[in-house]
Amino acid sequence: MNPFGWLAGVWAIVMLAVFIRAIRLSYRIEARSPDLVNRSGLPQNAMIFHTVTNSGVARDAETQALRRRMNMLLLVDAAGFALLWAIIYFWRLTEA
């Protein structure tokens, strides 16, 4: 039984949970922003690119605080995957 496999699996689940949390925040930001509200009545993908870049997002303090939290979660996610990549890379270097 490879312990790294278990660790990588748990790591992936945690990173996926962080990303889902960021998407849920993106939907909350869109609901608070008049330019990003979904008026079609049909399901729509999260406009995460718009919320990250602050394009069409409401400028009130609470919405901007939500946006900062979402950006932090996305940074944690990116750093987590970069760290996992680095671990895998250096693990393979030591095995060779």
Sequence and secondary structure as in RCSB ss.txt:
>XXXX:A:sequence
MNPFGWLAGVWAIVMLAVFIRAIRLSYRIEARSPDLVNRSGLPQNAMIFHTVTNSGVARDAETQALRRRMNMLLL
VDAAGFALLWAIIYFWRLTEA
>XXXX:A:secstr
  HHHHHHHHHHHHHHHHHHHHHHHHHHHHHH GGG   SSS     HHHHHHTSS   SHHHHHHHHHHHHHHH
HHHHHHHHHHHHHHHHHHHH 
